[in-house]
Amino acid sequence: MSIYDKLFDDKLIIKRVKNKLPHLFQLAELESSRNGKLGMEIGSVRERILIALLMYKFGIDIVDPNIPITAPEIDVIVNNEPLSIKTMTTQNKSWMPIKLIWTVDHQKATEFKERYQPSCAMMIAKICWNSQGKLLLFSKKSQLEILNLIGKDRYIKLPKPNTNSRGVEITTEALAMLEQSSHTKCIDINFVRKNIDYREIYTKWLDAWIEDY
């Protein structure tokens, strides 16, 4: 059993995720928005929220978020087990392609596809505001099974040459199959927006200015 399975089997964690994640992700959007438009940093802010969840569950001492840039698939390591963290927003509960790496270089993208093999579990937050979303855990085993079943051409989507695309992505077909895998763990979440005072995002900085040290 992966250490991350314990996160999805913990009744207290499940309750906290259901109650807190929508609020925290809404704060992340406020923090990452300018004139109502989300900035590119939203993914990194959501990722830190989920890493903080891992720290809450397992303890800060065994959670290592300082991953070298040479390991693009890995976002955090807990007790020597690597994990990839992804988030996506959908309007109708359907999957959108999820980025594996950022690159607009077609040759580099092709080389990545040729050598790609899932190396760790993947945790994905599937956000659907004012509807049902999910926090999912795709095991390394299930990723390898689906990849071998449908092949790389159907599992991986390459950027179109001479376009400013998002990079190399996992296809919606692969994601839908991973979601249905018997190895996948899932927490259903009702992503309801609430009225939040925009000043709330400044609280941590205000507290830092107030604190004497």
N, C-alpha and C positions, 0 to 999 in steps of 0.2 A: 504493500500500500504506500502511495506517495504521501508525503507530509501534508500536501495540499488537500488531500481527501479529507483530512481531519477538520479543515476549515468548513467544508460543506456538510459535515456530519455533526457539527456542534450546534445544538439548539439555541444557545445564547447568541452565537455569532449569526445564525440565520435570522433571528429576531432583530438584531441590531442592523444587519444589512438591509432588511426590509424596511425598517423604520428610518434609518439614517442616510442611506446612500442617495436617495432622491434629493434630499435637502443639501447634502454635501456637493453633489454634482450640479445642483442649481447654483450654489455659491461659486463653484468653479467657473460656470458660464458667466456669472456677473463679473468675476475677477478677470476673465479673459476677453471681455467684450469692450468694444469701442463703438459708440453710436449705434448700439443694437446689433453689431456684427461680431461674430466669434472670431478670435484671432487664432493663429496656428498653434499657439501655446496651450490650447485647451486640452489636447491629448496628454501633454506632459503633466498638467495639473491633475487631471483625472487619475493618471498613473500614480502620482504621489499619494493620492487619497487611498488607492487600493494597496499600495505598499505600507501605508500607515495602518491599514486594517491587518495586514500580516504581522506588523510589529505588535499590535494590540493582542493578537491571538498567540503568537509564538515568543514574544519578547524581543526587545530591540537588539539584544546582543547577538542573536543568531540570524538576523536579517541584514543582508548586505546589498544595498542598492548601488554601490559604487562599481559599476560594471564597465570594463574598458570598451572603447569604441570598436575594437576588433571583434567583438561578440555581438553583432547587431540583433540577433534573435532573442538574446537574453536581456531582461530588464531588472531582475532581482534574483538573489540566491538566498534560500532559507535552509539553514542546516546542511549546506553543501548540495542542495537540490536547486538547479536553475529553473526559472520560470519566465515565460513570455507574457506580457500584459498588453491587451488590446482593448480599445473602446470604440463603439460606433453608435450613431444615432440613426434611427429609421422612423419613417412616418406611418408605416402600415404593418409593422412587425416582420416584414420581409428582410432578408439579409442584403447587405451591401458588401462589395468586395472589401477585404481588409488588407492593409499594406503589410508586406513582409519586410521590404527595405525601400528606402528612398533612393531613386536614381532615375535620371532621364537618359542615361547612356545606354543605347540599345545593346551594345556588345557586352557591357557589364551585366545588364539584366539577363541576357541569354546565358552567360557564364554562370550566373547565380542559379538560374533554373536548372542547368545541367548538373550542378553539384549539390542541389538542395536536398536535404533530408531533415525532417523534424528532429531536433536535438533535445527538446524538453517539453514539459507540459505547457499549456497555454490557457490563461484565464482571460475571458472576454466579457465585458459589460455590454450588453445589447440594450440600448436605451430607447424607449419609445414613450415620449412624454404624453401624459394624460391617457395612458393605456398600460398594458402589461408588458414589462421588459424582463430581462433575465441577467443573472450573473452565472456564467458557465465555466466549467473546467474541462478542457479537452486534454485527455491524457496523451502522452507521447505514443503509446501503443495504438490508440484510436487514430491518431494522425497518420501514422505509418500504414495502418490497415486501409484507410480511405485512399491515401496516395497510391498504394500498390493496386488497389481495386480499380480506380478510374484512370490512373496514369497522370503524368505531369502536365500534359497538354490540357486536361480538364481540371486539374487541381490548381494550376498556377496561371495567372493572367499577366502577360508581359505588357509593358507600356508600348503604345504605338510609336513608331519612329517619327522624329521631328515634331513631337507634340510635347506640351508641358503637362505631362500626366503625373499621377501620384506616385508612380513607381511600380514595383513588382507586387502583385496582390494574390491573396487566396481567393478563388472564385466563389461565387454565391452557391454554386452547386456543391462544392466541397464543404462549405460551412453548413449548409442544410443537412448534409449527410453526417457531419460531425455532431451536430445538435441531436440527431436521432440515435447516435451510437449508444450502445448499452454501457459503455465505459464512461460516458459523460455525466458529470455531476452538475446540478442546476439548482439555483435559488430563484423562484419567481418573485418579481418585484413590481409593485404598482407605482409607476413613476408619475406622481401627481405634483404639479407645480403649486407652490404656496406663495403668498404675498411676503416678500422679503425686503426689509429695509436695505437699500444699497449700501448704507453706511456699515452694515454688518461685516462686509469684506475688509474693512479697515480696522476691525477690532483687535486683531493680533498685533498690528503695528502700533496702534494706540496704546495697548497694554505694555508694549516694549518701551515706549517713551515714558510711560508713567512709572514703570518699575525702577527702583533705586538699586544700582550696582556700580 
